[in-house]
C-alpha cells in the first residue's frame, strides 16, 4: 500500500550495497532490501550509482528497475552527477525521476547543491533530454530562495533541498533560524512552480518538525539513518517508523 502521508518516503538503499560490497558473497541483497521496503509501504526507492561503484553497482540499477515494474504505483529515483555516469542509466532505465547532484567522483557523500547562474546553461540540455525520455528532473540545491526561480527557468520539475545544515543545527540554538531558511526556500520553490523534495541526514527525530513546517514537501529520500534504524528493527519496522514521522502523528 502506498504511503498515505502527503510527503512520500523514498528509501535510499546505497548503504545496503556498501555492506554487501565488503565481501564477495552477494548479500545482503540490495534488491531484496528494496522489495521489503516497498512491501512495508515505502513510496519509492532511490539509488545513487557512482562511477567507482563503491556501493550501488550497474547491475543493481537494472535489477531494481525490474523490481519496480512489479510496483507500478511506486517510484524509482536515480540520482547522481549527470556529467559523470548518471545519464547512461537514465537513458537505459527511464526512471520516474532523475535527481541531478553535483558531486565529484572522490566525494564520500553529497555535500552541496548546484550553483546558479554558473551551472544553468550546461544543465538545461540534460534536463530537456530527460523530459524527452519521460523522466522528471529534480535538482539538488542548497537552501537559497533566490535560486529557485532559476531552477524553474531551465526546466527543472523539482528541487531536492540539501538538508545537512538542518540536521547539524537540530537541537541547537541555530535550529529556528536554519528551519526558517529552509521554509523560505521551499516556499520560493513552490511559488516558482517547482515540486519540493528533501534529503540528507534526515532522521526520525529531525524529520517531524521539518515536515511540520513544510507539509507540502513532496518527497524525502532517506538512506543512512534509515539503514541504521533497520539494522536494529528490520526494514519493515523502519519504514513504518518513518511513515509515522511523515504523518506528523505522535
N, C-alpha and C positions, 0 to 999 in steps of 0.2 A: 504494500500500500504506500502510495506516495506521501511524503511528509506533508501534513496538513497545515503546518505553520506557514505564514506568509513568506518568511525568509527560508529559503531552501538550503539543505545541507548537502554539500558535495565533499565526499571523503577522498582525501589525497593519500594514495597508497604507496608513495615513494619509500617511506621508512620500512614498510614490509619488504620491499625489494632490497633495501640496504641490508637488512638482516639476512635475507636469503643469499645475497652475494658474498657473504663471509665464508660460505662453504660451497662445495660442489655437489650437493645432494639434491638441489632443486626445491627445497622447502625452507621456510613457509611459502606457500603458493600465493602469488600476488593476485592471480585471477580468482582463486577461491576466497581470498580476503574480500575482494570487490563483490563477489556474489553474496557473501554473508552479510555485508553491509547493505546491499540492495534489498535482500530479504527482510532485513530488520527495519527498513523504511527510509534509508538514505535516498535522496532525490537524484543523486548523481555520483560519478566517480571522476576524480582528477588524477592525471599523471603529468609528470614533468620530465620527459626524457632528455637528458643532457648528452652532449657529444661523446663524453668518455664512458657513458653507461655505468656510472658509479652506483646507480640504483635501478631505475627503470631501464629495461633493455628494449631493443627494437621488437623482439618477439612478444614482450608484454603488451606493447601498444596494440598489436594486431589481435592478440588473444582476448584482451578486454573489449576490443571493438566487436569481436564475435559474440562475446557475452552480452554486450549491450543490445544486440539485435533481439535478444530474448526478453528485453525490458524496454519496450518501445515508448513507455511513458516516463522514462528516466533519461538523464542527460550525461553525455560524455564530454569532458572538458580536457583538452590537451594544451598545456602551457609550455612556454619556453621562448627562447630568443628567435625571432623569425629570420635573423641574419645568420643563424647557425644551422641547426638541423630541423627546426620546427616545421617549416613549410613542406618538407618532403612527407612528413606524417599527415599534415592537413590535406594535402593533395591525394594521398592514398586512402585515408580513412574517412575523411569528411565528417568530423565530429560535430556535435551540436554547437560547440563553442571553442574558439581558439583564443587563448589568453596570451598576449604578447608581453614578454618580460625582458627587460634589458640587462640580463645578467651576462657576465663574462664566463668563458669556459672554465676559468680557475676558481670561480666563486664557490664557497661551500654551500651557500644558500642565497636566495634573492635578498638584496639589501637596499634597493632604491627603485624609483619609478622612472618613466620616460621624461625627457626634458623637452620643454616647448619654449620657443618655436624650433629649436635645433633639430629635433627628430621628426618633425611633421612631414617634410617632403619625402623622406625615404620610407616612412611608414604607410603613407597613403596608397601607393600601388599594391602593397601587400594586403592591405585591408580590402581594396577593390577586388583582388584575386579571391580572397576568402568569400566575399559576398557572391562572386560568380559561381563558387562551389557550393553555395547554400549554407555557409558557415558563419555564425555570429562571431563578432570580434569584441573582445574586452581588452583594454589597455591597463597594464599595471602602473598605478600612479601614486605619487606621494600626495598627502592631503593639502593641496594647494588650490583653493577655489578658483583662482584666476585661470587655471589651465583647463578647466572642464569644458568651456565653450570651444576651445581649440581642439580638444579631442573629438567633439561632435563635428566640427568643421571638416575634419579629414575623413569622416565616415564611420568612426567607432560607434558601436551599438551600446557598449557598456564600458565602465571603468571598474577595475578592481582596486580598491583602496588598500595600500600597503600599511598594515596595522601594527607594525613593530613598535612605533612610538607610543601607541595606545597601550600595548601590553607592558612596555617598560615603565610607563607612568602610572599604571593601575595600582591604587592603594597608596599613592604618594601625593604630596601637596600639589603637584602639577596636573593631577588627573582631570580636574574640571576644565582647565584651560585646554588641554590636549583634546578632550572629548568635544569641546566647543569648536575646535578647528576641524575635526572630522565631520561634525554635524554641518558646519558651514560649507565644507567641500561637497558632502553628499547632497545637500540641498541645491548647490550650484550645478551639480551634475544633473539632478532631476529637472531643474529649471531649464537646462540646456537640451533636454530631451534624451538624456542618457539613462540607461539602467545602471544600478549601482551594486557591485559585488564587493566583498571584503575578504582579506585573508592575510595571515602570517602571525604566528604566535598567539592566536586566539585560543582560549581555554574555556571550560565550562563557567568558570568564575567571572572572567572579564567579558565574556560574550553577552551575558544578561543585560548589564547596563548599557553596553554598546548598542545592542539591538533595540532596547527600550527607548533610546534617544533617537534612533533612526529606523523605525519599524518598516519603512518602505524599502530597505535593502533587499535585493532580490535573492542573493545567494552568498553564503560563506563557504570558503574552501579551507578545510582543516585537516592537517596531517600529523605533525609531530605530537601535539598534545593528544590528539585522538588515538594514535597508536600507543602512546604512553598509557592512556587510560585503558585501552583494550588489552594490554598486557596484564592488567590487574583484574578486569571484569569480563573480558571477552568482547568480540566485535559487536554482537547484538546489543548487549547492555550498554556499551559505549555509544552506539547510535541512539538508543532510547534516551540516554542522558543528555546528549547534545540536542536532540529534538525537544526535550523538555526545556532546556535552556533557551532555545529559539522561540518557544511558545510563550516565554516570559511568565510561566506559571511557577509559583513557589519561590 
